[in-house]
Amino acid sequence: MVDIRNQLSAVTRGLSSEDRDGEPSHVQTLEQTYPAGLEDVWEAVTTADRIARWFLPVSGDLSLDGQYQLEGNAGGTVLECTPPADGTARYRITWEFGGGLSWVTVRLAAEGDSTRLILEHVARVADLPDGMWDTYGPGATGVGWDGGLLGLGLHLGAVEGSLSPQEAEAWAVTEEGKRFYRGAADGWAAAHVSAGADPTVAARAADATYGFYTGSDA
């Protein structure tokens, strides 16, 4: 059993439309606080052996300017890497998948004995596959990151339960998994509405996203 209600409520989701380097872009953010020190969280999100325990196996060079590849998923380049100092840490990578290019930044900040993680994913509007945003809205990317933060939360003890990366695909079609993906999709619908989307459009995109991740009807 996984405490999905606690995990879903622990994540703050944000969406905005901005010009980045002169290009209209969708900017999505997820924030969560973990009951672990800054050094421990940094190691969990930057070392290959720890990443494989909560997300996916990763190969390549995870240092500055290195190339990485997540098994069966995205690859890219490490653009920035600032290890923990003065209570903060940060890295920035390209996220290259299916011929598309976007950017992910992870920021960490110490908060007493805990650590706040902020993940930002930036995608240029012009680079998105035709119809993707109209069909799925922010959930297509956002719900996937929700799954990643769930894995990290279980790994770091922020949420009760057990679920290995190898079990995640099968778990998605269980009743518990469906409740998680329904809640995550609805969370991104709320962020979509807050960013100015029509509630009906946002709800339809959330239903499509839920169906994509679980193979189920809304």
Contacts in CASP RR format, 6 or more apart in sequence:
PFRMAT RR
TARGET T0000
AUTHOR 0000-0000-0000
METHOD contacts of the structure
MODEL  1
MVDIRNQLSAVTRGLSSEDRDGEPSHVQTLEQTYPAGLEDVWEAVTTADR
IARWFLPVSGDLSLDGQYQLEGNAGGTVLECTPPADGTARYRITWEFGGG
LSWVTVRLAAEGDSTRLILEHVARVADLPDGMWDTYGPGATGVGWDGGLL
GLGLHLGAVEGSLSPQEAEAWAVTEEGKRFYRGAADGWAAAHVSAGADPT
VAARAADATYGFYTGSDA
1 160 0 8 1.000
1 161 0 8 1.000
1 176 0 8 1.000
2 150 0 8 1.000
2 154 0 8 1.000
2 159 0 8 1.000
2 160 0 8 1.000
2 161 0 8 1.000
2 162 0 8 1.000
2 163 0 8 1.000
2 176 0 8 1.000
2 177 0 8 1.000
2 180 0 8 1.000
3 159 0 8 1.000
3 160 0 8 1.000
3 161 0 8 1.000
4 150 0 8 1.000
4 176 0 8 1.000
4 177 0 8 1.000
4 179 0 8 1.000
4 180 0 8 1.000
4 183 0 8 1.000
6 159 0 8 1.000
6 160 0 8 1.000
7 149 0 8 1.000
7 150 0 8 1.000
7 153 0 8 1.000
7 158 0 8 1.000
7 159 0 8 1.000
7 180 0 8 1.000
8 146 0 8 1.000
8 180 0 8 1.000
8 183 0 8 1.000
8 184 0 8 1.000
8 187 0 8 1.000
10 32 0 8 1.000
10 33 0 8 1.000
10 158 0 8 1.000
10 159 0 8 1.000
11 30 0 8 1.000
11 31 0 8 1.000
11 32 0 8 1.000
11 146 0 8 1.000
11 149 0 8 1.000
12 29 0 8 1.000
12 30 0 8 1.000
12 31 0 8 1.000
12 32 0 8 1.000
13 28 0 8 1.000
13 29 0 8 1.000
13 30 0 8 1.000
13 142 0 8 1.000
13 146 0 8 1.000
13 187 0 8 1.000
13 188 0 8 1.000
13 190 0 8 1.000
13 191 0 8 1.000
14 28 0 8 1.000
14 29 0 8 1.000
14 30 0 8 1.000
14 191 0 8 1.000
14 194 0 8 1.000
14 195 0 8 1.000
15 26 0 8 1.000
15 27 0 8 1.000
15 28 0 8 1.000
15 29 0 8 1.000
15 138 0 8 1.000
15 188 0 8 1.000
15 191 0 8 1.000
15 192 0 8 1.000
15 194 0 8 1.000
15 195 0 8 1.000
16 26 0 8 1.000
16 27 0 8 1.000
16 195 0 8 1.000
17 24 0 8 1.000
17 25 0 8 1.000
17 26 0 8 1.000
17 27 0 8 1.000
17 125 0 8 1.000
17 195 0 8 1.000
18 24 0 8 1.000
18 25 0 8 1.000
18 27 0 8 1.000
19 25 0 8 1.000
20 27 0 8 1.000
20 122 0 8 1.000
20 124 0 8 1.000
23 124 0 8 1.000
23 125 0 8 1.000
23 126 0 8 1.000
24 124 0 8 1.000
24 125 0 8 1.000
24 126 0 8 1.000
25 122 0 8 1.000
25 123 0 8 1.000
25 124 0 8 1.000
25 125 0 8 1.000
26 122 0 8 1.000
26 123 0 8 1.000
26 125 0 8 1.000
26 128 0 8 1.000
26 133 0 8 1.000
26 138 0 8 1.000
27 120 0 8 1.000
27 121 0 8 1.000
27 122 0 8 1.000
28 120 0 8 1.000
28 121 0 8 1.000
28 122 0 8 1.000
28 138 0 8 1.000
28 141 0 8 1.000
28 142 0 8 1.000
28 145 0 8 1.000
28 191 0 8 1.000
29 118 0 8 1.000
29 119 0 8 1.000
29 120 0 8 1.000
29 121 0 8 1.000
30 118 0 8 1.000
30 119 0 8 1.000
30 142 0 8 1.000
30 145 0 8 1.000
30 146 0 8 1.000
30 149 0 8 1.000
31 116 0 8 1.000
31 117 0 8 1.000
31 118 0 8 1.000
31 119 0 8 1.000
32 116 0 8 1.000
32 117 0 8 1.000
32 149 0 8 1.000
32 152 0 8 1.000
32 153 0 8 1.000
32 158 0 8 1.000
33 111 0 8 1.000
33 114 0 8 1.000
33 115 0 8 1.000
33 116 0 8 1.000
33 117 0 8 1.000
33 158 0 8 1.000
34 41 0 8 1.000
34 114 0 8 1.000
34 115 0 8 1.000
34 116 0 8 1.000
34 117 0 8 1.000
34 152 0 8 1.000
34 153 0 8 1.000
34 156 0 8 1.000
34 157 0 8 1.000
34 158 0 8 1.000
35 113 0 8 1.000
35 114 0 8 1.000
35 156 0 8 1.000
35 157 0 8 1.000
35 158 0 8 1.000
36 44 0 8 1.000
36 114 0 8 1.000
36 115 0 8 1.000
36 156 0 8 1.000
36 157 0 8 1.000
37 110 0 8 1.000
37 113 0 8 1.000
37 114 0 8 1.000
37 115 0 8 1.000
38 84 0 8 1.000
38 87 0 8 1.000
38 88 0 8 1.000
38 89 0 8 1.000
38 108 0 8 1.000
38 109 0 8 1.000
38 110 0 8 1.000
38 115 0 8 1.000
39 84 0 8 1.000
40 115 0 8 1.000
40 156 0 8 1.000
41 108 0 8 1.000
41 115 0 8 1.000
41 117 0 8 1.000
41 156 0 8 1.000
42 83 0 8 1.000
42 84 0 8 1.000
42 89 0 8 1.000
42 108 0 8 1.000
43 50 0 8 1.000
44 50 0 8 1.000
44 51 0 8 1.000
44 54 0 8 1.000
44 152 0 8 1.000
44 155 0 8 1.000
44 156 0 8 1.000
45 51 0 8 1.000
45 91 0 8 1.000
45 106 0 8 1.000
45 108 0 8 1.000
45 117 0 8 1.000
45 152 0 8 1.000
46 62 0 8 1.000
46 81 0 8 1.000
46 91 0 8 1.000
47 62 0 8 1.000
48 57 0 8 1.000
48 58 0 8 1.000
48 59 0 8 1.000
48 60 0 8 1.000
48 62 0 8 1.000
50 155 0 8 1.000
51 57 0 8 1.000
51 58 0 8 1.000
52 58 0 8 1.000
52 165 0 8 1.000
53 155 0 8 1.000
53 164 0 8 1.000
53 165 0 8 1.000
54 148 0 8 1.000
54 151 0 8 1.000
54 152 0 8 1.000
54 153 0 8 1.000
54 154 0 8 1.000
54 155 0 8 1.000
54 165 0 8 1.000
55 70 0 8 1.000
55 148 0 8 1.000
55 151 0 8 1.000
55 152 0 8 1.000
55 165 0 8 1.000
56 70 0 8 1.000
56 71 0 8 1.000
56 72 0 8 1.000
56 73 0 8 1.000
56 165 0 8 1.000
57 70 0 8 1.000
57 71 0 8 1.000
58 68 0 8 1.000
58 69 0 8 1.000
58 70 0 8 1.000
58 71 0 8 1.000
59 68 0 8 1.000
59 69 0 8 1.000
59 71 0 8 1.000
60 66 0 8 1.000
60 67 0 8 1.000
60 68 0 8 1.000
60 69 0 8 1.000
61 67 0 8 1.000
61 68 0 8 1.000
61 78 0 8 1.000
62 68 0 8 1.000
62 78 0 8 1.000
63 78 0 8 1.000
63 81 0 8 1.000
64 78 0 8 1.000
64 80 0 8 1.000
64 81 0 8 1.000
65 77 0 8 1.000
65 78 0 8 1.000
65 79 0 8 1.000
66 77 0 8 1.000
66 78 0 8 1.000
67 75 0 8 1.000
67 76 0 8 1.000
67 77 0 8 1.000
67 78 0 8 1.000
68 75 0 8 1.000
68 76 0 8 1.000
68 77 0 8 1.000
68 78 0 8 1.000
68 93 0 8 1.000
69 75 0 8 1.000
69 76 0 8 1.000
73 97 0 8 1.000
74 95 0 8 1.000
74 96 0 8 1.000
74 97 0 8 1.000
75 94 0 8 1.000
75 95 0 8 1.000
75 96 0 8 1.000
75 97 0 8 1.000
76 93 0 8 1.000
76 94 0 8 1.000
76 95 0 8 1.000
76 96 0 8 1.000
77 93 0 8 1.000
77 94 0 8 1.000
78 91 0 8 1.000
78 92 0 8 1.000
78 93 0 8 1.000
79 92 0 8 1.000
79 93 0 8 1.000
79 94 0 8 1.000
79 103 0 8 1.000
80 90 0 8 1.000
80 91 0 8 1.000
80 92 0 8 1.000
80 105 0 8 1.000
81 91 0 8 1.000
81 92 0 8 1.000
82 88 0 8 1.000
82 89 0 8 1.000
82 90 0 8 1.000
82 91 0 8 1.000
83 89 0 8 1.000
84 108 0 8 1.000
87 109 0 8 1.000
87 110 0 8 1.000
88 107 0 8 1.000
88 108 0 8 1.000
88 109 0 8 1.000
88 110 0 8 1.000
89 107 0 8 1.000
89 108 0 8 1.000
90 105 0 8 1.000
90 106 0 8 1.000
90 107 0 8 1.000
90 108 0 8 1.000
91 105 0 8 1.000
91 106 0 8 1.000
92 103 0 8 1.000
92 104 0 8 1.000
92 105 0 8 1.000
92 106 0 8 1.000
93 103 0 8 1.000
93 104 0 8 1.000
93 105 0 8 1.000
94 101 0 8 1.000
94 102 0 8 1.000
94 103 0 8 1.000
94 104 0 8 1.000
95 101 0 8 1.000
95 102 0 8 1.000
95 103 0 8 1.000
95 104 0 8 1.000
95 121 0 8 1.000
100 127 0 8 1.000
101 124 0 8 1.000
101 127 0 8 1.000
102 121 0 8 1.000
102 122 0 8 1.000
102 123 0 8 1.000
102 124 0 8 1.000
102 127 0 8 1.000
103 121 0 8 1.000
103 122 0 8 1.000
103 123 0 8 1.000
104 119 0 8 1.000
104 120 0 8 1.000
104 121 0 8 1.000
104 122 0 8 1.000
105 119 0 8 1.000
105 120 0 8 1.000
105 122 0 8 1.000
106 117 0 8 1.000
106 118 0 8 1.000
106 119 0 8 1.000
106 120 0 8 1.000
107 117 0 8 1.000
107 118 0 8 1.000
107 119 0 8 1.000
107 120 0 8 1.000
108 115 0 8 1.000
108 116 0 8 1.000
108 117 0 8 1.000
108 118 0 8 1.000
109 115 0 8 1.000
109 116 0 8 1.000
109 118 0 8 1.000
110 116 0 8 1.000
117 149 0 8 1.000
117 152 0 8 1.000
119 145 0 8 1.000
119 149 0 8 1.000
121 141 0 8 1.000
121 142 0 8 1.000
121 145 0 8 1.000
123 141 0 8 1.000
125 133 0 8 1.000
132 140 0 8 1.000
133 140 0 8 1.000
134 205 0 8 1.000
135 205 0 8 1.000
135 208 0 8 1.000
136 205 0 8 1.000
136 208 0 8 1.000
136 209 0 8 1.000
136 212 0 8 1.000
137 188 0 8 1.000
137 192 0 8 1.000
137 202 0 8 1.000
137 205 0 8 1.000
137 209 0 8 1.000
138 188 0 8 1.000
138 191 0 8 1.000
138 192 0 8 1.000
138 195 0 8 1.000
138 205 0 8 1.000
139 184 0 8 1.000
139 185 0 8 1.000
139 188 0 8 1.000
139 192 0 8 1.000
139 205 0 8 1.000
139 206 0 8 1.000
139 209 0 8 1.000
140 209 0 8 1.000
140 212 0 8 1.000
142 184 0 8 1.000
142 188 0 8 1.000
143 181 0 8 1.000
143 184 0 8 1.000
143 185 0 8 1.000
143 188 0 8 1.000
143 209 0 8 1.000
143 213 0 8 1.000
144 184 0 8 1.000
144 213 0 8 1.000
146 180 0 8 1.000
146 184 0 8 1.000
146 188 0 8 1.000
147 168 0 8 1.000
147 180 0 8 1.000
147 184 0 8 1.000
150 159 0 8 1.000
150 163 0 8 1.000
150 180 0 8 1.000
151 163 0 8 1.000
151 165 0 8 1.000
151 168 0 8 1.000
152 158 0 8 1.000
153 159 0 8 1.000
154 161 0 8 1.000
154 162 0 8 1.000
154 163 0 8 1.000
163 171 0 8 1.000
171 177 0 8 1.000
172 178 0 8 1.000
172 181 0 8 1.000
172 213 0 8 1.000
172 214 0 8 1.000
173 214 0 8 1.000
173 215 0 8 1.000
173 216 0 8 1.000
177 214 0 8 1.000
178 210 0 8 1.000
178 214 0 8 1.000
178 216 0 8 1.000
181 209 0 8 1.000
181 210 0 8 1.000
181 211 0 8 1.000
181 213 0 8 1.000
181 214 0 8 1.000
182 210 0 8 1.000
182 214 0 8 1.000
185 206 0 8 1.000
185 207 0 8 1.000
185 209 0 8 1.000
185 210 0 8 1.000
185 213 0 8 1.000
186 206 0 8 1.000
187 206 0 8 1.000
188 206 0 8 1.000
188 209 0 8 1.000
189 199 0 8 1.000
189 202 0 8 1.000
189 203 0 8 1.000
189 205 0 8 1.000
189 206 0 8 1.000
190 202 0 8 1.000
192 201 0 8 1.000
192 202 0 8 1.000
192 205 0 8 1.000
192 206 0 8 1.000
193 199 0 8 1.000
193 202 0 8 1.000
206 218 0 8 1.000
207 218 0 8 1.000
210 216 0 8 1.000
210 218 0 8 1.000
211 217 0 8 1.000
211 218 0 8 1.000
END
